[in-house]
Amino acid sequence: MTCRISIFLMLLLSAGMVVGCGGTEEAPDVSGNSDSDSDTDGDSDSDSDSDSDSDGDNSWEPLEAGNAPMSVGGGYVSINDGQWKGYAWNTAEGAYEDLVSVILPDDFSGLEPGDALCTEGLVVATFEAVEGDTELAHTYEGLAMIGVNLNQEQDTEETGESTPTGVIQPTLDGLRVNAVWRDPSSGQDNFRARVQLSGPNAADDELDRWCYDVYMEDFEDGPVFIPWNKFHNYCFESLTKIFAFPEGYYAGQDLEAIVLQLPEPTGKPGAARDFQMCLVDMYPDTAPEVDTEEAPEDTGTGEAEDTETSEDTGNAEDTDASTDTE
C-alpha cells in the first residue's frame, strides 16, 4: 500500500508524532531527559546503555551532549565559538503524481541551545517519461535536507531582514560530523545519507557542490571524520566515473553551507520513505592518527635473518618464475 501524506497526517507530524504507512509512534528522544520505555536509562530504546539506538554501546552519547562544538539557539548555529556561524534551514524536494515530499518543522526557530537539528517527514521518488521507452525513468530529484550556513551574521530585530550569507574556506584536514536517521515506519536505518559541501552557486552549478555518502554503520564508534579531499562532485555515481573525473574532488573552494541529505528511495513509481533525521554536530577537525605496528625488535638470536632467507628462497622466486613463464 502506498503511503500518502494527508492533512490529518500532517497535523500528527506537527504535533511531534512520526507517521508511517503502518501508523504513528513517538519520535525518538535525543535529549536523554525523558523517554517512554521500561528501562532505567535516559534514552528511548529498551537496552541498558545511554544512547538512543538499539545496540549495547554508547555510540550515540553525543546526541545528549549540550557542550558540543556546534551550538544551536533559535535556529542560529555557532561552531567552535563562531569560527563558522549562520542559520540552519531545511527543505524537501520531489513529487510524483499526488505524492509530495514534506519536511517538518518549517524552520528551527524554536530550538533551544543544546538541541540537535532534527526533522521528520516523507521523501518521494521522482520519475519522468522518456521518449521511445514505455517505462518511466528515475530522476533522483527527491531529497530531504538539513543545511547550515557557514558565514552569516544573526538577524537584527531592528530591520527584521535576513542577513546575507557569506563564504568560508575550511581549515584543518576535514569535517567531523555526527548524525542519525531512520525510517520510523520500518525501524530501518540501513540506507545512505549524504554530506554535501555547497559553494555560493551550488543551487545552479553541480560543479559547485561536493558530496560524500555515509551510512549509519559508519557512526558506530561516534562522529565520522571525512577528509576535505574525499568530497566529490559526483559521489553518487559509480567509482569508474569518479575516478575518471579526478578534478571533481574538493580542493579548497569557497563554501557557503554544509548540508545533510537523505536521497529518495529506489523502487517503482509511487515509492516513498518516511524519515527522521538529525544533524547533531559538525566541525572542522584534524585527521585521526593512524595506528602503525612497530617492527619487532632484533633480539640478536638470528630469527629475523632466518625469516628473510626463507622469504628470498621461497615464494618470491616462484612468483618471479611464474611471471617469466607468462
Steps between C-alpha positions, in 0.01 A plus 500: 500500500632843411553738789350841425519816706157645589405810695424277799844340486661838459335609824636192674849581373479856621390371841821305539383163373675291238276383219552175314288286275427276795394771746662746736756487774682745718809664362826373655627695797844640418526715810532212746277681753180295471379196317219249479676166533524262795869520582675736740722695264416831337449395140205375300614143432472188714868422554709599801740747346476877482445551129190505281569201278427133564849361548698465821756776460497872568570617146219754503599672823581822302128526423447589863792741536436870530864608486592381149695728263173573316247696704152593386262761632196634322618340178832686505804272507844578639785255448825521696399827666408671176767362267202398288166667563169537322139395490390139463231417249319200357314414183351204317484453123332257268148394400324230304132541409324584829797396715709797617816502712449678830725596792418633846545723691471793262814653653724468805406826672351315798820316594674559832879504550626142505225365277586294192369599157227237459239456229243246388283450198474317169732473198339405170678327212479700176450376143452635151392363164771425244421525131494158338500316835190351660648512850545815705856600582625579850605868521636486859376849583335401830697626802463601862764744621630667815738784416718734705633828362866548591552878492187694589436757768197474723191693389439831672168572665503857369468412133351150515684422177708191443871564501692400185698178488874514450759233430788335682804297406521202734801433718661187644481161328133429466149502641390318813126431492251325724154415372220247536214399274248222453171396342260499797236294319739205461762578764768462233803726472707302248469759225748767410507867580725756339713784634530785248732799483319784323669793331321831436370374162410148610130537416572546129846353447563133573874568498458738794387224736690199630362202687590189695270204573467377859312212665381457856752222557775757439396669826525193723810639671380860510527801267644431155805677362493582127816648342428807290661343196262202510197710408418475129263664253355160412522294818172331406639365173697181441863483607593477134351842428648650818850376417458623143439853631781566751451875470162447664651464847464793736813716505439789738239701308277751681215341695169658595327209680532140609199276445383161628280332238278196481458397135176352373449123524540270204198314372209528261288812444316577822796404722545723805679483834403637839803640677638650816835676467716694744820694440653489846842653455759601241827687510841518326749255646843349457539155352506220759832338566552171321626217716809343352646175628865529596742254347614231746827577669812307400580283802833385358383138471514499122122437464445807286789402272365146463156638406647719227693206359188290492311769311781549247527132412130418508190663360677803358701287257195296405307817426780634279521173312129495442513852365790418269316196366206713400 
